[in-house]
Amino acid sequence: MSSANKPTAPFNKIVVVGSSGSLARYFIDAFKQVGDEFRVTLLASKQNADKLKQELADLPQFSVVPVDYNNEEELVDALRNQEVVLSLLAAGGLAYQPAVVRAAQKAQVKWIIPSEYGTDHANKDIQELLVFSDKIKTRHLLESQNDIPYTYILTGAFADTFLSPVFKWDLETHSYVVPGDGNKKNSFTPRQDIAAYALATLRRLDQFRNASVRVASHTLTPNEWVSEVERISGKKLNLQYESADEIRQHIRENTAEGNYNFEKVKDELALTLAEGISRVNLGGYDLDSDNFHEVVPTPFEQIVSEQLKN
């Protein structure tokens, strides 16, 4: 789709929260590609701000503001006169999202897109898993207020990091613990596509007021991943199948012991795949990405090939 045929965004002053996280590089690249369509303010921790300023010094559509997320007054000042808060906070940074929401209310921003970028956290089965608890807390806060409209961007798993230990792949030994029978369809989107879909969402925010945007570059089963990895690598994988009941038992054992560690994170993510609940269009929803014609999804073969090279 040419730039002339893209919808005109209702807001163009975007403040990005979490400019040093795992998604930030892809979003910065996506904003670079659209030139002055958006005016982008990047909030960064004080130790990362100088590096970002140097990198973007020749791009007038960007500005960088150092901020202490523990300082509410500083955060409010950083958000003032902005239109859309776009959160890219991840992992430990998600604990700061409620503070960002409260600061956005005080700064009177016009819209907020929290850090979702995964499965549908409205799903009751998903809400039982601790790995998503910080995102669910932010949802509850947003849905209990009427000051700022919000939009959730649901993407499924990050396709470009799927062949990793967190999803029980071991590329060194060419092995994989397959969740369930491996036949449940799930949503997958690489981070470069997530950034592109987010910009497409910004152009259509008025269509998604207090609602979810459901996007996926690919809808696949774990067994389809196995087939593609074996085809591209030319090697058979060492496979172990782990039923949903076995995964739940592991989670219960860790919970009973008071542990919340990397193994439990892996088990909770595996359970979403075993049961197919990371598919973002469950419940009869359409994929909004089918209507975002300016976004060309990264081919599945390329996603797999790049991970096998690394």
C-alpha positions as CSV (number, residue, x, y, z in Angstrom):
1,M,0.0,0.0,0.0
2,S,1.4,3.4,-1.0
3,S,1.7,6.2,1.6
4,A,-1.1,7.9,-0.2
5,N,-3.5,5.1,0.5
6,K,-2.7,4.7,4.2
7,P,-5.2,6.0,6.7
8,T,-4.3,9.3,8.3
9,A,-3.5,8.8,12.0
10,P,-5.8,10.7,14.3
11,F,-2.8,11.5,16.6
12,N,0.8,12.0,15.6
13,K,2.5,12.9,18.9
14,I,3.6,9.5,20.3
15,V,5.5,9.0,23.5
16,V,7.2,5.6,23.7
17,V,7.7,4.1,27.2
18,G,10.4,1.5,27.5
19,S,12.7,2.6,24.7
20,S,15.5,0.2,25.7
21,G,13.4,-3.0,25.9
22,S,13.4,-6.0,23.5
23,L,10.8,-4.5,21.2
24,A,12.1,-0.9,21.1
25,R,14.7,-1.4,18.4
26,Y,12.0,-2.7,16.0
27,F,9.7,0.1,16.8
28,I,12.4,2.7,16.3
29,D,13.2,1.2,12.9
30,A,9.5,1.2,11.9
31,F,9.1,4.9,12.9
32,K,12.3,5.7,11.0
33,Q,10.8,4.2,7.8
34,V,7.7,6.4,7.9
35,G,9.6,9.7,8.2
36,D,7.7,12.6,9.7
37,E,4.3,10.8,9.8
38,F,4.7,10.7,13.6
39,R,6.6,12.8,16.1
40,V,8.1,10.3,18.5
41,T,9.4,11.0,22.0
42,L,11.4,8.1,23.5
43,L,11.4,7.9,27.3
44,A,14.6,6.1,28.4
45,S,16.4,5.5,31.7
46,K,19.0,8.1,32.4
47,Q,21.8,5.6,31.7
48,N,20.4,4.8,28.2
49,A,19.2,8.2,27.1
50,D,22.5,9.6,25.9
51,K,23.2,6.7,23.6
52,L,19.7,7.1,22.0
53,K,20.2,10.8,21.6
54,Q,23.4,10.3,19.7
55,E,21.9,7.6,17.5
56,L,18.9,9.7,16.5
57,A,20.5,13.1,16.5
58,D,20.0,13.5,12.7
59,L,16.3,12.5,12.7
60,P,14.2,15.5,13.8
61,Q,11.0,13.4,14.2
62,F,12.6,11.8,17.3
63,S,13.3,13.3,20.7
64,V,14.7,11.5,23.7
65,V,13.8,12.3,27.3
66,P,15.6,10.7,30.3
67,V,13.2,9.7,33.0
68,D,13.1,8.0,36.4
69,Y,10.1,5.7,36.4
70,N,10.1,5.8,40.2
71,N,9.6,9.6,40.2
72,E,5.9,10.3,39.5
73,E,6.3,14.0,39.0
74,E,9.1,13.5,36.5
75,L,7.0,10.9,34.7
76,V,4.0,13.2,34.5
77,D,6.1,16.0,33.1
78,A,7.6,13.7,30.5
79,L,4.1,12.7,29.3
80,R,2.6,16.2,29.3
81,N,1.5,17.5,25.9
82,Q,1.7,14.1,24.4
83,E,-1.2,12.4,22.6
84,V,-0.6,8.7,22.7
85,V,1.4,6.7,25.2
86,L,2.8,3.6,23.6
87,S,4.3,1.2,26.2
88,L,7.0,-1.3,25.2
89,L,7.8,-2.2,28.8
90,A,8.8,-5.9,29.2
91,A,9.7,-8.4,31.9
92,G,10.7,-6.6,35.1
93,G,9.7,-3.2,33.6
94,L,6.0,-4.2,33.5
95,A,5.8,-3.5,37.2
96,Y,6.1,0.2,36.2
97,Q,3.0,0.2,33.9
98,P,0.4,1.1,36.6
99,A,2.6,4.2,37.4
100,V,2.7,5.0,33.7
101,V,-1.1,4.8,33.5
102,R,-1.6,7.1,36.5
103,A,0.9,9.6,35.2
104,A,-0.8,9.5,31.8
105,Q,-4.1,10.4,33.5
106,K,-2.5,13.3,35.3
107,A,-0.8,14.5,32.1
108,Q,-4.1,14.2,30.3
109,V,-2.8,12.2,27.3
110,K,-5.5,11.3,24.8
111,W,-4.8,7.5,24.4
112,I,-2.8,4.7,25.8
113,I,-1.5,1.5,24.3
114,P,-0.2,-0.7,27.1
115,S,2.4,-3.4,26.7
116,E,0.4,-6.5,25.7
117,Y,2.0,-7.9,22.6
118,G,1.1,-11.5,23.3
119,T,-1.9,-13.6,24.0
120,D,-5.4,-12.4,25.0
121,H,-5.2,-11.6,28.7
122,A,-9.0,-11.4,28.9
123,N,-9.0,-15.2,28.5
124,K,-9.8,-16.7,31.9
125,D,-7.4,-19.6,31.4
126,I,-4.6,-17.1,30.7
127,Q,-5.5,-15.1,33.8
128,E,-4.6,-18.1,36.0
129,L,-1.0,-18.0,34.8
130,L,1.4,-16.0,36.9
131,V,3.7,-15.1,34.0
132,F,1.0,-12.7,32.8
133,S,0.0,-11.2,36.1
134,D,1.6,-7.7,35.6
135,K,-0.1,-7.2,32.3
136,I,-3.4,-8.3,33.8
137,K,-3.0,-5.8,36.7
138,T,-2.6,-3.0,34.1
139,R,-5.7,-4.2,32.3
140,H,-7.7,-4.0,35.5
141,L,-6.5,-0.5,36.1
142,L,-7.2,0.8,32.6
143,E,-10.7,-0.8,32.6
144,S,-11.6,0.7,36.0
145,Q,-11.1,4.3,34.7
146,N,-12.8,6.5,32.2
147,D,-10.2,9.2,31.7
148,I,-8.2,7.7,28.8
149,P,-9.2,5.4,26.0
150,Y,-7.0,2.4,25.5
151,T,-6.2,-0.2,22.9
152,Y,-4.6,-3.6,23.4
153,I,-2.5,-5.1,20.6
154,L,-2.6,-8.9,20.7
155,T,0.0,-10.7,18.6
156,G,0.6,-14.2,20.0
157,A,4.1,-15.5,20.7
158,F,7.1,-13.7,19.3
159,A,7.9,-15.8,16.2
160,D,11.5,-14.6,15.8
161,T,12.4,-15.8,19.3
162,F,10.3,-19.0,19.4
163,L,13.2,-21.4,18.8
164,S,14.6,-20.7,22.2
165,P,15.0,-22.4,25.6
166,V,12.0,-20.4,27.0
167,F,9.8,-22.5,24.7
168,K,11.8,-25.7,25.4
169,W,13.8,-25.7,22.2
170,D,17.5,-26.7,22.3
171,L,19.1,-26.0,18.9
172,E,22.5,-27.2,20.1
173,T,21.2,-30.7,20.7
174,H,18.5,-30.4,18.0
175,S,15.8,-31.2,20.4
176,Y,12.3,-29.9,21.4
177,V,9.8,-30.7,24.1
178,V,6.5,-30.5,22.2
179,P,3.6,-29.0,24.1
180,G,0.6,-31.4,24.2
181,D,0.1,-33.4,21.0
182,G,1.6,-30.5,19.0
183,N,-1.6,-30.0,16.9
184,K,-3.1,-26.9,18.5
185,K,-3.0,-23.8,16.4
186,N,-1.5,-20.7,18.0
187,S,-0.7,-17.2,16.8
188,F,2.9,-16.1,16.0
189,T,4.2,-12.7,15.0
190,P,7.9,-11.6,14.8
191,R,8.9,-8.4,16.4
192,Q,9.5,-6.5,13.2
193,D,5.9,-7.3,12.2
194,I,4.6,-6.3,15.6
195,A,6.1,-2.9,15.2
196,A,4.5,-2.6,11.7
197,Y,1.1,-3.7,13.0
198,A,1.4,-1.2,15.8
199,L,1.9,1.7,13.4
200,A,-1.0,0.4,11.4
201,T,-3.1,0.5,14.6
202,L,-2.0,4.1,15.3
203,R,-3.5,5.0,12.0
204,R,-6.8,3.4,13.0
205,L,-7.1,4.1,16.7
206,D,-10.6,5.5,16.4
207,Q,-11.7,2.0,15.3
208,F,-10.3,0.4,18.4
209,R,-11.4,2.5,21.3
210,N,-11.3,0.5,24.5
211,A,-10.9,-2.6,22.4
212,S,-8.3,-5.2,21.2
213,V,-6.5,-5.3,17.9
214,R,-5.9,-8.9,17.0
215,V,-2.9,-9.5,14.6
216,A,-0.9,-12.5,13.6
217,S,1.7,-13.0,10.9
218,H,1.2,-16.8,11.1
219,T,-1.2,-19.3,12.7
220,L,0.7,-22.5,13.3
221,T,0.9,-25.7,15.3
222,P,4.1,-26.7,17.2
223,N,4.2,-29.7,14.8
224,E,4.3,-27.3,11.8
225,W,7.3,-25.6,13.4
226,V,8.9,-29.0,13.8
227,S,8.4,-29.8,10.1
228,E,9.8,-26.5,9.0
229,V,12.9,-26.7,11.3
230,E,13.6,-30.2,10.0
231,R,13.1,-29.2,6.4
232,I,15.4,-26.2,6.6
233,S,18.1,-27.8,8.8
234,G,18.0,-31.2,7.0
235,K,18.1,-32.9,10.4
236,K,15.5,-34.8,12.3
237,L,14.7,-33.3,15.7
238,N,14.8,-35.3,19.0
239,L,11.3,-34.9,20.2
240,Q,9.7,-35.4,23.5
241,Y,5.9,-34.9,23.9
242,E,4.6,-33.4,27.1
243,S,0.8,-33.5,27.7
244,A,-1.1,-30.5,29.1
245,D,-1.8,-32.6,32.2
246,E,1.9,-33.2,32.7
247,I,2.6,-29.5,32.3
248,R,-0.1,-28.5,34.8
249,Q,1.4,-31.0,37.3
250,H,4.8,-29.3,36.9
251,I,3.2,-25.9,37.5
252,R,1.4,-27.2,40.6
253,E,4.6,-28.7,42.0
254,N,6.5,-25.4,41.6
255,T,3.6,-23.5,43.1
256,A,3.4,-25.8,46.1
257,E,7.1,-25.3,46.8
258,G,6.7,-21.5,46.6
259,N,8.9,-21.3,43.5
260,Y,8.4,-19.0,40.6
261,N,11.4,-19.5,38.4
262,F,12.5,-19.9,34.8
263,E,11.1,-23.5,34.8
264,K,7.7,-22.3,35.8
265,V,7.7,-19.6,33.2
266,K,8.6,-22.2,30.6
267,D,5.8,-24.5,31.8
268,E,3.2,-21.7,31.7
269,L,4.1,-20.7,28.2
270,A,4.1,-24.3,27.1
271,L,0.6,-24.8,28.5
272,T,-0.7,-21.9,26.4
273,L,0.6,-23.7,23.3
274,A,-0.5,-27.2,24.4
275,E,-4.1,-25.8,24.8
276,G,-4.0,-23.4,21.9
277,I,-5.0,-20.5,24.1
278,S,-2.3,-18.2,22.7
279,R,-4.3,-17.9,19.5
280,V,-5.5,-14.3,19.5
281,N,-8.7,-14.9,17.4
282,L,-10.3,-17.5,19.7
283,G,-14.0,-17.1,20.2
284,G,-14.8,-16.3,16.6
285,Y,-12.9,-13.0,16.4
286,D,-11.5,-12.0,13.0
287,L,-7.8,-11.1,12.6
288,D,-7.6,-7.4,12.2
289,S,-4.2,-7.9,10.5
290,D,-6.1,-9.2,7.5
291,N,-7.2,-5.5,6.9
292,F,-3.9,-3.9,7.6
293,H,-2.8,-4.0,3.9
294,E,0.2,-1.9,4.3
295,V,1.9,-4.6,6.4
296,V,3.5,-7.5,4.6
297,P,4.1,-10.4,7.1
298,T,7.6,-11.8,7.3
299,P,7.6,-15.2,5.6
300,F,7.6,-18.2,7.9
301,E,10.7,-19.7,6.1
302,Q,12.7,-16.6,6.8
303,I,11.7,-16.5,10.4
304,V,12.9,-20.0,10.9
305,S,16.0,-19.7,8.8
306,E,17.2,-16.6,10.7
307,Q,16.9,-18.4,14.0
308,L,18.7,-21.5,12.8
309,K,21.7,-19.3,11.7
310,N,22.1,-17.6,15.1
